[in-house]
């Protein structure tokens, strides 16, 4: 069940990206994230009320709440560094670096700090998926851009450094979430994880009026609302996966999201699938098979 939740998380997260791709040019990342965390929080509170976990949320263990909130805070910081990395370098460098390092550090940190087993099939699946992510983001070299490569070198190195920093922050948030889940029901845990960034973006909206989502919601409401619901379901499937499957398996499977994004973009947005993307998708599928079928 946990493995299926992890795969569902990857697919839902990829779908979220496809949905938000259609927003207007005046919509900034802060508008998207604000809508996701605020609407997502209301959605998770409603789910908690329906399944009877509001009481668990009120009487949450202080230690668990601290780890969940701390993990959410570190994860949010990692996401901000990730956006900074994308602004300094190319997607084809930042994405593979970030996800590859995140998979490796999370798997080994789980073994080192959480006592998670280093299963051979998980390591093999991780290797396939890492190579698949690299190929999914691979862009053939353009002779016209060769003259620009020298000046861009330092910028790319900075982006790679920021990508590694993102991975380490996400790994810290991942470990903190696993520990916080030990005594916390999944819906309550997902709600706490969403509450932290929601609070932060209230402050952003207060001090920076141009970042308020109300300025762009009128013309982009449907897509922003849909992406927020997907975001909340993604948060829920993430904690469900961690609650019912080994952390090393979860971190490998959730990082297949680039493969699902490519497939969805090809089917729904009619984007062309290059031979590199096709090979990357095939390797990601192989990684899923190795991780699940051989366990």
C-alpha positions in Angstrom: 0.0 0.0 0.0 2.8 2.4 0.9 4.6 1.8 -2.4 1.4 2.5 -4.3 0.9 5.7 -2.4 4.5 6.7 -3.3 3.8 6.1 -7.0 0.5 8.0 -6.7 2.4 10.9 -5.2 4.8 11.0 -8.1 2.0 11.0 -10.6 -0.1 13.6 -8.8 2.9 15.9 -8.4 3.7 15.6 -12.1 0.0 16.4 -12.9 0.2 19.4 -10.7 3.0 20.8 -12.8 1.1 20.1 -16.0 -2.0 21.9 -14.6 0.0 25.0 -13.5 1.8 25.3 -16.8 -1.4 26.8 -18.3 -1.6 29.8 -16.0 -1.2 33.3 -17.3 2.2 35.1 -17.7 1.4 37.4 -14.8 1.3 34.5 -12.4 4.5 34.2 -10.4 5.8 31.1 -8.5 4.8 32.8 -5.2 1.2 33.1 -6.4 1.1 29.4 -7.2 2.6 28.3 -4.0 0.4 30.6 -1.9 -2.7 29.2 -3.5 -1.5 25.7 -3.1 -0.7 25.9 0.6 -3.8 28.0 1.6 -6.4 26.1 -0.3 -4.5 22.8 0.4 -4.7 23.5 4.1 -8.5 24.1 4.0 -8.8 20.8 2.0 -6.7 18.8 4.5 -8.6 20.3 7.5 -11.9 19.2 5.8 -10.5 15.7 5.2 -9.4 15.6 8.8 -12.8 16.5 10.0 -14.4 13.8 7.8 -12.1 11.0 8.9 -12.1 12.1 12.6 -8.5 13.2 12.9 -9.1 16.8 14.0 -8.9 15.6 17.6 -5.6 14.0 16.9 -4.4 17.3 15.4 -5.4 19.2 18.6 -3.8 16.7 21.0 -0.7 16.2 18.9 2.4 15.0 20.7 4.7 18.0 21.1 7.8 16.1 19.9 6.0 14.9 16.8 4.6 18.3 16.0 8.1 19.8 16.4 9.7 17.3 13.9 6.8 17.7 11.4 6.9 21.5 11.6 10.7 21.6 11.4 10.7 19.2 8.5 8.2 21.4 6.7 10.2 24.5 7.4 13.4 22.9 6.1 11.6 21.6 3.1 10.2 25.0 2.3 13.7 26.5 2.5 14.9 23.8 0.1 12.2 24.7 -2.4 13.2 28.3 -2.3 16.8 27.4 -2.9 15.7 25.2 -5.7 13.9 28.1 -7.4 17.1 30.1 -7.0 19.1 27.3 -8.6 16.8 27.3 -11.6 17.2 31.0 -12.0 21.0 30.6 -12.0 21.4 27.6 -14.3 19.7 25.3 -16.8 16.9 22.8 -16.0 19.0 20.1 -17.6 21.7 20.6 -15.0 19.7 21.6 -11.9 17.0 18.8 -12.0 19.3 15.8 -12.4 21.7 17.2 -9.8 19.0 17.9 -7.2 17.1 14.7 -7.6 20.1 12.4 -7.9 21.8 13.8 -4.8 18.4 13.8 -2.9 17.8 10.1 -3.7 21.4 9.1 -2.7 21.5 11.2 0.5 18.0 10.2 1.6 18.6 6.5 1.1 21.9 6.5 3.0 20.7 8.9 5.7 17.7 6.6 6.3 20.2 3.7 6.8 22.4 5.7 9.0 19.9 7.5 11.2 16.7 5.5 10.9 18.0 2.0 10.7 16.5 1.5 7.3 17.8 -1.5 5.4 20.0 -0.9 2.3 18.2 -3.4 0.1 20.0 -4.2 -3.2 16.9 -3.9 -5.3 16.3 -0.4 -3.9 19.8 0.7 -4.7 19.4 -0.8 -8.2 16.1 0.9 -8.7 17.6 4.2 -7.5 20.4 3.9 -10.1 18.0 3.3 -13.0 15.8 6.2 -11.9 18.8 8.6 -11.5 20.1 7.8 -15.0 16.5 8.1 -16.3 16.2 11.6 -14.7 19.4 12.7 -16.3 18.2 11.5 -19.8 14.8 13.1 -19.3 16.5 16.4 -18.9 19.2 15.9 -21.5 19.4 18.5 -24.2 21.7 17.9 -27.2 24.5 20.4 -27.4 23.8 23.4 -29.7 26.8 24.6 -31.8 25.4 28.1 -31.7 25.6 28.2 -27.9 29.2 27.0 -27.7 30.6 30.5 -27.7 28.4 31.3 -24.6 29.6 28.3 -22.6 32.7 29.9 -21.2 30.8 32.9 -19.6 28.1 30.6 -18.3 30.5 28.2 -16.5 30.6 29.9 -13.2 26.8 30.4 -13.2 26.3 26.7 -13.9 28.6 25.8 -11.0 26.7 28.1 -8.7 23.4 26.4 -9.8 24.8 23.0 -9.2 26.0 24.0 -5.8 22.5 25.4 -5.0 21.0 22.1 -6.3 23.2 20.1 -3.9 22.1 22.5 -1.1 18.5 21.9 -2.0 19.0 18.1 -1.9 20.6 18.3 1.6 17.8 20.5 2.9 15.1 18.2 1.4 16.9 15.2 3.0 16.8 16.9 6.4 13.1 17.6 5.9 12.5 14.0 4.8 14.2 12.5 7.9 12.4 14.9 10.2 9.0 14.0 8.7 9.7 10.3 9.1 10.4 10.8 12.8 7.4 13.0 13.3 5.1 10.4 11.7 6.0 7.8 14.4 3.1 9.0 16.7 1.0 11.0 14.3 -2.0 9.9 12.0 -1.3 10.7 8.3 -4.0 13.3 7.7 -2.9 15.2 10.9 0.8 15.0 9.8 0.0 16.3 6.3 -2.0 19.2 7.8 0.9 20.2 10.1 3.3 20.0 7.1 1.0 22.3 5.1 0.4 24.7 8.0 4.0 25.9 8.2 4.3 27.2 4.6 0.8 28.5 4.7 1.8 30.7 7.7 5.0 31.8 6.0 3.1 32.9 2.9 0.6 34.9 5.0 3.6 37.0 6.1 4.8 37.2 2.5 1.4 38.5 1.3 1.3 41.0 4.2 4.7 42.5 3.6 4.8 42.2 -0.2 1.3 43.1 -1.6 2.4 42.3 -5.2 2.7 38.7 -4.2 -0.9 38.3 -3.1 -2.6 35.6 -5.0 -5.9 37.6 -5.1 -4.2 39.8 -7.8 -4.1 36.9 -10.3 -6.8 34.6 -9.1 -9.7 36.1 -11.1 -8.3 35.0 -14.5 -6.5 31.8 -13.3 -8.8 30.6 -10.5 -9.7 27.2 -12.0 -6.1 26.1 -12.6 -4.8 27.5 -9.3 -7.7 25.8 -7.4 -7.1 22.5 -9.2 -3.3 22.7 -8.6 -4.0 23.4 -4.9 -6.2 20.3 -4.5 -3.6 18.2 -6.3 -0.9 19.7 -4.0 -2.9 18.7 -0.9 -3.6 15.2 -2.2 0.1 14.9 -3.0 1.0 15.9 0.5 -1.4 13.3 1.9 -0.1 10.5 -0.3 3.5 11.4 0.7 2.8 10.9 4.4 0.7 7.8 3.7 3.6 6.3 1.8 6.1 7.1 4.6 3.6 5.6 7.1 3.4 2.3 5.4 6.6 1.7 3.4 10.4 2.0 4.1 11.7 5.5 3.6 14.3 4.3 1.1 11.6 2.8 -1.1 9.4 5.9 -0.8 12.2 8.4 -1.8 13.1 6.3 -4.8 9.5 6.0 -6.1 8.5 9.6 -5.5 11.4 10.7 -7.7 9.9 9.1 -10.8 7.7 12.3 -11.1 9.9 13.7 -14.0 9.0 10.6 -16.0 5.3 11.0 -15.4 5.6 14.7 -16.2 7.1 13.9 -19.6 4.4 11.3 -20.3 1.6 13.7 -19.3 3.1 16.6 -21.2 3.3 14.4 -24.3 -0.3 13.2 -24.0 -2.1 16.4 -22.7 0.1 19.2 -24.0 1.2 17.5 -27.2 4.9 18.2 -26.4 7.3 16.2 -28.5 9.1 13.3 -26.9 12.8 13.2 -27.7 14.8 9.9 -27.9 16.6 10.9 -24.7 13.3 11.5 -22.9 12.0 8.1 -24.2 15.1 6.4 -23.0 14.8 8.2 -19.6 11.2 7.2 -19.2 12.1 3.6 -20.0 14.8 3.5 -17.4 12.5 5.1 -14.8 10.0 2.4 -15.5 12.8 -0.2 -15.1 13.7 1.4 -11.8 10.1 1.1 -10.6 10.1 -2.6 -11.6 13.4 -3.3 -9.9 12.4 -1.5 -6.7 9.0 -3.2 -6.5 9.0 -6.5 -8.3 12.2 -7.8 -6.8 11.5 -6.9 -3.2 
